[in-house]
Amino acid sequence: QVQLVESGGGLVQAGGSLRLSCTASGSRFRISTMDWYREAPGKQRSLVASVFTDGSTNYADSAKGRFTISRDNAKNTMYLQMNSLKAEDTGVYYCRMYNIYGATWGQGTQVTVSS
């Protein structure tokens, strides 16, 4: 029913910034928790940040102080502003929509941070 499309990844030097976007089709965005996950090379996919239906947020410890997650319900879009990037931030970033109907994942966008 829904499709999530991520964009904004790329190659950046340590200390730089990127902004990721995730746009959802369908009508359930506003009732959904939206998450960003990272899958680093050879590691399990792990939660980076979440934004809830009321706009409140939480972050993994690795993201606190450097990343900002937000949502624009009018655009069905979630963002992740990533500043002060480090090599360990490298990985494929996935968007997830979660609601009472289940979870939907995007295709992922590659973020590579060079030292």
N, C-alpha and C positions, 0 to 999 in steps of 0.2 A: 504494500500500500504506500509506503514511504520510501524515499530515496534521499540519501545524504551525500553531498558533494563537498569535499574539502579542497581548499586552494591556499596558496601563499607560501608554501614551502620553498626551499632552495638551499643554496650554498652560501654560507656567511662565515666571516672570520670571528674568532672568539672576541667577545666584547660588543658585537654587533646586535642588531635587532631584526626580528621578523614579526609579521602579523598573519596568523592563520585565520581562515574563514571556513565556516561550515554552514551550508544552506540546505534546508530541508524542504522537500515537497510535502503536500498533504496539509491537513487541517489540525494536526495534533501537536504542533510545536509548542503552543502556549501551555499545554497541560503536561509537558515533558520536562524532566530533568535532562540537562545536556552536559556531556562530559567530554574532556579530551584525555586520551590515553596515548602513551608512548611505548613503542616496541623498539628497544635498542638492539643492535646486532647480537645475536646469541642469547638474548634475555627474554623473560616473560613480559607480556604486555602489562603495563601498570598505569594506574590512574595518576594523571597530572593535575587536573582541576575539574571542578563541577560548578555549574550555575543552576540554581533551582528555579521553580516557577515564579517565586516572588522576587527574583533577582539576587538573592543571597548567594554566597559563594563559599567554596572551600578549596584548599590547595594541598598538594603533597609538599612535604618539607623542602624538597629540592626546588620547588617553584616559588615558594613564598618570598616576597620582596622583589622578585624579578619578573614574574609573569602576572598578567591580569586577564581574567576571563570575564566575558560579558555577553549579553544577548540583546537582540533587537527583535521583539516579537512582531513588529510591523513588517519586517523583512524576512521573517523565518530564518534568521541568521545568528549564529554564535561566533564569537571571535576569541582568539588567544593572542594577546600582545606579549611578545617575548623579548625582553631586554637583557643586556649583559650576558649574552649567550656564552655557554661554556662547551667544550668538546663533549662532555658527558651528556649534554642535551641532545646529541645526535640520535636520530632514530626516525621511524615512520610514525607519524602522528595521526591517530584515528579519532574521528568524531563518533559519539554514541548518543542516541536518543533513547530515553527510557521512560516508559509510562505504564499504565495498567494493562496495556495490550502487549507489552514485552519490550525487547530491545532491538534497535536497528543500528547497524554499523555502516560508516562510510568506507570508501575504498582506500583511504590513507593518503597522506602527502609527506614526502621525504624532506627531512630537515637534516642538513649536514653542517656541522660547526667545525671549522678547521682551526688547528692550533698555530 
